[in-house]
Amino acid sequence: MWVGIGSFSDPPEPQGLAHFLEHMLFMGSTEFPDENEHGGWSNPYAEVEHTCYHFEVKQEFLKGALTRICGLFVSPLVKNEAMEREVQAVDSEFNQVLQNGACHLEQLQCHTASTESLDVIENWVLELFGKVKEGPPVNLEFKAEGPIWKAGKLYRLGAVKDVRILHLTWTLPCPRQDYLKKSEEYLSHLLGHEGRGSLHSYFKVKGWATSLAAGVGDGGMHHFFFGLCLSHGHSSHWPVSGLDKIFYIIGLVYQYINLLHQVSPQQWIFKELQDTGI
């Protein structure tokens, strides 16, 4: 079940509401009041623009499981006695993310998979989820601010490990309508290249980085994040200190982007990426 509401729709107070509701929805329904009644496995998740509820269960219990999942959307209990526990659970998950070097966004494709025929499964879904009340129309629109040359924000965080990382992130319009062009992969390849004349080779010679990676993250249905990560394995050996040097490095990245902007996309680079399956 794919619901078109995520953390971007959270009110200023309280933040995390979409995540909290995702937890509370699995507290049982009027028809099936017990939590986790018949085993199986489920792991719903809330993203920035959507929330996905999915599960796995043995083949013979599929329709019964669909009936129980449907009940969560028709008549959820949202138990008062479970609220404090789930607030703590959401807070615990948030704190776990704080300890990670990076938070990887999952790209999961939500669907119903079974050995039953597609017609049978479709009839089950229409029969059961047809009971879900249709809410008021919601027209959510999230626009990526631009251009990327506009000054952004700089955050300085204390590292738990002995590393130094400079992570640059831009929010750009979603390229899914032009997915065959692979524009984000093309840009990732050039910014993350390690050959002669690349950012990586220059920073490595200077001793400013031991690794450099560029790539995209799926931020939602209408936009995506593009990031470049510059890191050095040992903070005590990192010659970069002070904001002036950091801004100088950021300036070099933008100079490189401007250089790419002056040259139209090259067919041979696209073909090379296509042949290697990137």
Secondary structure, 3 states (H helix, E strand, C coil): CEECCCHHHCCCCCCCHHHHHHHHCCCCECCCCCCCCCCCEECCEECCCCEECCEECCHHHHHHHHHHHHHHHHCECCCHHHHHHHHHHHHHHHHHHHCCCCCCCCCCCCCCCCCCCHHHHHHHHHHHHCCCCCCCCCCCCCCCCCCCCCCCCCCCCCCCCCCEEEEEEEEEECCHHHHHHCHHHHHHHHHCCCCCCCHHHHHHHHCCCCEEEEEEECCCCCEEEEEEEEEECCHHHCCCCCHHHHHHHHHHHHHHHHHHHCCCCCHHHHHHHHHCCC
